Each structure stands twice: as C-alpha cells, then as structure tokens.
Amino acid sequence: MKIFLIKLAAFYFSCLLCYTLQTSFGFSPILSSALIGFAGSFLWFSNKIEKSGIHAVIYAGSFAGMASPEYLSGTGHIFIISLVGTSLYLWSKPHLSGFGGKLGTVAFISTMLLIILLRNLS
C-alpha cells in the first residue's frame, strides 16, 4: 500500500506539473513532458522505491498531463487520471514486461476513461 501511495503521488505531481507548464506558462505539451521526465530522472529515492519503478511512473504521469486543457480542468480530473493510471501501471508491470509503449498506453487509457466518464455524466 505504501508503494501504491508513493507512485500515486509521483503520477499526480508529474501530471499536475505538466498540465501547469502548459496552461500557466505556455509550454508545449511535448516540452512540458520532456522537462518533467528529464528532471524526474535525476530524483533520488531509497533502494526499495527505486526498484519499484518510480521513474517510470513519473514519465507516465507527465504523458497523461499532455492531454488538452479542454479535457483536464483542474486537480480533481488530474487526481482521477492519476488514480486510474497508477492502478493500470501496477497491474500492467508484471503482465506486460518487455513490451514497449506501456507508459504511453497507461496515460492514454487513463485519460480516455476520464473523458468517457465525463461525457456520460453530462
């Protein structure tokens, strides 16, 4: 449970930071995600957290944060995406080991599920 919460926080803050760089500072989605991934790769964590793949979650969160502000409208949406994305990442890690594109797929599915949910509620 502790690892899940740490990964959830990493996904959330990287997604939020990517979204903020786009909406508040005018960065492109690609540049925002690249900066977060680059900076996140230098963060140091304990060995247990490092081995759990925390840097990959930071990248996945930044990928999810690349979504258009038309679909992401605040921290609530980002939290839902982060919750789904972290869960998908933890589920897919043992099942899709060795396959490329996992992080982008996790971000895409998380964002699409939020969009579908919001469209069905309105």
MIPA-233372 format. One line per field, with one value per residue: residue number from 0; residue in three letters; y, x, z of N, C-alpha, C in turn. Coordinates in nm, 2 decimals. Example, Ala and Ser with C-alpha at 12.3 -4.5 7.8 and 13.67 -1.06 7.14 Angstrom:
<rs>
n 0  1
res ala  ser
nY -0.57  -0.22
nX 1.32  1.28
nZ 0.78  0.71
caY -0.45  -0.11
caX 1.23  1.37
caZ 0.78  0.71
cY -0.33  0.00
cX 1.32  1.29
cZ 0.78  0.79
</rs>
This chain:
<rs>
n 0  1  2  3  4  5  6  7  8  9  10  11  12  13  14  15  16  17  18  19  20  21  22  23  24  25  26  27  28  29  30  31  32  33  34  35  36  37  38  39  40  41  42  43  44  45  46  47  48  49  50  51  52  53  54  55  56  57  58  59  60  61  62  63  64  65  66  67  68  69  70  71  72  73  74  75  76  77  78  79  80  81  82  83  84  85  86  87  88  89  90  91  92  93  94  95  96  97  98  99  100  101  102  103  104  105  106  107  108  109  110  111  112  113  114  115  116  117  118  119  120  121
res met  lys  ile  phe  leu  ile  lys  leu  ala  ala  phe  tyr  phe  ser  cys  leu  leu  cys  tyr  thr  leu  gln  thr  ser  phe  gly  phe  ser  pro  ile  leu  ser  ser  ala  leu  ile  gly  phe  ala  gly  ser  phe  leu  trp  phe  ser  asn  lys  ile  glu  lys  ser  gly  ile  his  ala  val  ile  tyr  ala  gly  ser  phe  ala  gly  met  ala  ser  pro  glu  tyr  leu  ser  gly  thr  gly  his  ile  phe  ile  ile  ser  leu  val  gly  thr  ser  leu  tyr  leu  trp  ser  lys  pro  his  leu  ser  gly  phe  gly  gly  lys  leu  gly  thr  val  ala  phe  ile  ser  thr  met  leu  leu  ile  ile  leu  leu  arg  asn  leu  ser
nY -0.12  0.12  0.16  0.20  0.44  0.61  0.60  0.69  0.95  1.04  1.01  1.18  1.44  1.47  1.47  1.69  1.90  1.89  1.97  2.22  2.36  2.38  2.52  2.75  2.86  2.85  2.65  2.39  2.08  1.86  1.96  2.02  1.77  1.65  1.80  1.74  1.46  1.46  1.60  1.45  1.21  1.25  1.25  1.12  0.82  0.59  0.26  0.06  0.19  0.28  0.04  -0.03  0.11  0.39  0.60  0.55  0.58  0.85  0.94  0.84  0.98  1.24  1.20  1.16  1.41  1.56  1.59  1.77  2.09  2.12  1.89  1.83  1.98  2.09  2.00  1.79  1.63  1.56  1.41  1.18  1.07  1.01  0.82  0.61  0.57  0.50  0.26  0.11  0.10  -0.05  -0.29  -0.36  -0.39  -0.65  -0.81  -0.71  -0.70  -0.62  -0.53  -0.26  0.09  0.09  0.29  0.52  0.40  0.35  0.61  0.71  0.54  0.60  0.87  0.86  0.71  0.90  1.10  0.96  0.90  1.16  1.26  1.08  1.15  1.40
nX 0.08  0.20  0.38  0.21  0.08  0.30  0.37  0.13  0.14  0.36  0.28  0.06  0.17  0.36  0.19  0.03  0.22  0.30  0.06  0.03  0.26  0.19  -0.06  -0.03  0.22  0.26  0.41  0.47  0.29  0.47  0.73  0.68  0.64  0.88  1.06  0.98  1.02  1.29  1.39  1.28  1.42  1.66  1.59  1.64  1.57  1.49  1.64  1.44  1.22  1.33  1.37  1.11  1.02  0.98  1.06  0.96  0.69  0.68  0.73  0.51  0.30  0.36  0.32  0.04  -0.03  -0.01  -0.24  -0.51  -0.60  -0.87  -0.99  -0.88  -0.96  -0.86  -0.75  -0.90  -0.98  -0.72  -0.64  -0.81  -0.73  -0.47  -0.51  -0.63  -0.43  -0.21  -0.30  -0.34  -0.08  0.06  -0.08  -0.02  0.26  0.38  0.25  0.29  0.56  0.86  0.74  0.71  0.60  0.43  0.40  0.30  0.06  -0.07  -0.11  -0.27  -0.50  -0.59  -0.66  -0.85  -1.05  -1.13  -1.24  -1.45  -1.60  -1.67  -1.82  -2.03  -2.16  -2.25
nZ 0.00  0.07  -0.13  -0.35  -0.28  -0.28  -0.55  -0.66  -0.58  -0.71  -0.98  -0.98  -0.92  -1.13  -1.35  -1.28  -1.28  -1.55  -1.68  -1.56  -1.66  -1.92  -1.92  -1.76  -1.82  -2.09  -2.22  -2.47  -2.49  -2.54  -2.48  -2.21  -2.10  -2.16  -2.01  -1.75  -1.73  -1.78  -1.56  -1.35  -1.38  -1.25  -0.98  -0.66  -0.48  -0.21  -0.21  -0.22  -0.32  -0.56  -0.70  -0.75  -0.97  -0.99  -1.14  -1.39  -1.34  -1.30  -1.56  -1.70  -1.57  -1.66  -1.93  -1.93  -1.84  -2.07  -2.20  -2.36  -2.23  -2.26  -2.18  -1.94  -1.65  -1.40  -1.06  -0.96  -1.18  -1.26  -1.04  -1.06  -1.31  -1.23  -1.02  -1.17  -1.36  -1.20  -1.09  -1.32  -1.42  -1.21  -1.24  -1.50  -1.50  -1.42  -1.61  -1.87  -1.91  -2.08  -2.31  -2.53  -2.51  -2.29  -2.09  -2.23  -2.31  -2.07  -1.98  -2.19  -2.18  -1.92  -1.94  -2.15  -2.02  -1.83  -1.99  -2.12  -1.89  -1.81  -2.03  -2.03  -1.79  -1.83
caY 0.00  0.24  0.18  0.25  0.58  0.69  0.60  0.78  1.09  1.07  1.02  1.30  1.56  1.49  1.51  1.83  1.99  1.90  2.05  2.36  2.42  2.41  2.62  2.87  2.91  2.84  2.54  2.29  1.95  1.78  2.02  2.01  1.63  1.62  1.86  1.67  1.34  1.48  1.64  1.33  1.11  1.29  1.24  1.00  0.76  0.48  0.14  -0.01  0.27  0.28  -0.09  -0.04  0.17  0.52  0.70  0.52  0.64  1.00  0.96  0.81  1.09  1.35  1.17  1.19  1.56  1.62  1.60  1.90  2.15  2.11  1.77  1.84  2.11  2.10  1.89  1.67  1.54  1.50  1.30  1.06  1.02  0.96  0.70  0.51  0.54  0.42  0.13  0.04  0.08  -0.16  -0.41  -0.40  -0.41  -0.79  -0.87  -0.66  -0.68  -0.64  -0.47  -0.11  0.17  0.07  0.42  0.60  0.34  0.37  0.75  0.72  0.48  0.68  1.00  0.83  0.67  1.02  1.17  0.88  0.92  1.30  1.27  1.01  1.22  1.53
caX 0.00  0.29  0.44  0.10  0.06  0.42  0.35  0.02  0.18  0.46  0.20  -0.02  0.25  0.42  0.08  -0.01  0.32  0.29  -0.06  0.06  0.35  0.11  -0.17  0.02  0.35  0.26  0.49  0.40  0.28  0.59  0.83  0.65  0.66  1.02  1.13  0.95  1.09  1.44  1.42  1.25  1.53  1.76  1.55  1.69  1.48  1.55  1.65  1.31  1.13  1.39  1.34  0.97  1.00  0.92  1.09  0.86  0.56  0.69  0.71  0.37  0.22  0.39  0.25  -0.10  -0.05  0.00  -0.38  -0.56  -0.68  -1.01  -1.04  -0.84  -0.99  -0.83  -0.69  -0.99  -0.96  -0.58  -0.64  -0.88  -0.64  -0.36  -0.56  -0.65  -0.30  -0.12  -0.35  -0.31  0.07  0.09  -0.14  0.05  0.40  0.41  0.18  0.34  0.70  0.93  0.67  0.73  0.48  0.34  0.38  0.21  -0.07  -0.13  -0.15  -0.38  -0.62  -0.64  -0.72  -0.97  -1.15  -1.19  -1.32  -1.57  -1.68  -1.73  -1.92  -2.15  -2.22  -2.31
caZ 0.00  0.08  -0.27  -0.43  -0.24  -0.33  -0.70  -0.69  -0.56  -0.83  -1.10  -0.97  -0.93  -1.26  -1.44  -1.25  -1.33  -1.70  -1.71  -1.52  -1.75  -2.05  -1.91  -1.69  -1.87  -2.23  -2.28  -2.55  -2.42  -2.56  -2.40  -2.07  -2.06  -2.17  -1.89  -1.63  -1.74  -1.76  -1.41  -1.27  -1.39  -1.15  -0.84  -0.59  -0.39  -0.15  -0.30  -0.24  -0.42  -0.69  -0.77  -0.79  -1.10  -0.96  -1.25  -1.50  -1.31  -1.33  -1.71  -1.73  -1.53  -1.75  -2.06  -1.90  -1.83  -2.20  -2.25  -2.38  -2.12  -2.28  -2.11  -1.80  -1.59  -1.26  -0.98  -0.95  -1.30  -1.26  -0.94  -1.12  -1.40  -1.15  -0.96  -1.27  -1.42  -1.11  -1.08  -1.45  -1.42  -1.12  -1.29  -1.63  -1.49  -1.44  -1.73  -2.00  -1.90  -2.20  -2.42  -2.54  -2.52  -2.18  -2.02  -2.31  -2.32  -1.94  -1.98  -2.29  -2.12  -1.80  -1.99  -2.22  -1.92  -1.77  -2.09  -2.13  -1.77  -1.81  -2.13  -1.99  -1.68  -1.87
cY 0.13  0.27  0.24  0.40  0.67  0.70  0.69  0.92  1.13  1.09  1.15  1.43  1.58  1.53  1.65  1.93  2.00  1.99  2.20  2.43  2.46  2.53  2.75  2.94  2.90  2.74  2.45  2.16  1.87  1.83  2.01  1.87  1.60  1.68  1.79  1.53  1.35  1.51  1.52  1.22  1.13  1.28  1.11  0.95  0.65  0.36  0.07  0.06  0.27  0.15  -0.11  0.03  0.31  0.62  0.67  0.58  0.79  1.03  0.94  0.92  1.21  1.33  1.20  1.34  1.63  1.64  1.74  1.96  2.15  1.99  1.77  1.97  2.11  1.98  1.77  1.57  1.48  1.39  1.17  0.99  0.95  0.83  0.58  0.47  0.47  0.28  0.05  0.01  -0.04  -0.29  -0.46  -0.43  -0.56  -0.86  -0.83  -0.63  -0.71  -0.58  -0.32  -0.04  0.16  0.20  0.51  0.54  0.36  0.52  0.77  0.66  0.55  0.80  0.97  0.79  0.79  1.09  1.09  0.90  1.06  1.32  1.20  1.07  1.35  1.52
cX 0.09  0.34  0.33  0.08  0.18  0.41  0.24  0.06  0.28  0.38  0.12  0.06  0.32  0.31  0.04  0.09  0.32  0.18  -0.03  0.15  0.28  0.02  -0.12  0.14  0.36  0.36  0.41  0.39  0.41  0.71  0.81  0.68  0.81  1.10  1.10  1.02  1.24  1.47  1.39  1.35  1.64  1.72  1.60  1.59  1.55  1.55  1.52  1.22  1.19  1.36  1.20  0.93  0.94  0.94  0.99  0.72  0.56  0.67  0.57  0.28  0.24  0.32  0.10  -0.13  -0.04  -0.14  -0.42  -0.63  -0.83  -1.07  -0.99  -0.87  -0.98  -0.78  -0.77  -0.98  -0.82  -0.57  -0.70  -0.79  -0.52  -0.39  -0.57  -0.51  -0.21  -0.17  -0.32  -0.16  0.11  0.03  -0.05  0.20  0.44  0.36  0.24  0.49  0.77  0.86  0.69  0.60  0.39  0.31  0.28  0.07  -0.14  -0.19  -0.27  -0.51  -0.68  -0.71  -0.85  -1.08  -1.22  -1.28  -1.45  -1.66  -1.75  -1.84  -2.05  -2.23  -2.29  -2.43
cZ 0.00  -0.06  -0.36  -0.40  -0.29  -0.49  -0.74  -0.68  -0.67  -0.96  -1.10  -0.99  -1.06  -1.36  -1.41  -1.30  -1.48  -1.74  -1.68  -1.62  -1.88  -2.03  -1.85  -1.76  -2.02  -2.30  -2.37  -2.46  -2.43  -2.47  -2.25  -2.02  -2.06  -2.05  -1.76  -1.62  -1.72  -1.61  -1.32  -1.27  -1.29  -1.01  -0.78  -0.49  -0.32  -0.24  -0.32  -0.33  -0.56  -0.77  -0.81  -0.92  -1.09  -1.08  -1.37  -1.47  -1.33  -1.48  -1.75  -1.69  -1.62  -1.89  -2.04  -1.90  -1.96  -2.26  -2.26  -2.26  -2.14  -2.20  -1.97  -1.75  -1.44  -1.19  -0.96  -1.06  -1.30  -1.16  -0.99  -1.22  -1.33  -1.08  -1.05  -1.33  -1.33  -1.10  -1.21  -1.46  -1.34  -1.17  -1.41  -1.61  -1.50  -1.56  -1.86  -1.99  -2.03  -2.33  -2.42  -2.54  -2.40  -2.11  -2.10  -2.31  -2.19  -1.94  -2.07  -2.23  -2.00  -1.85  -2.06  -2.13  -1.86  -1.87  -2.11  -2.01  -1.77  -1.91  -2.10  -1.87  -1.72  -1.96
</rs>
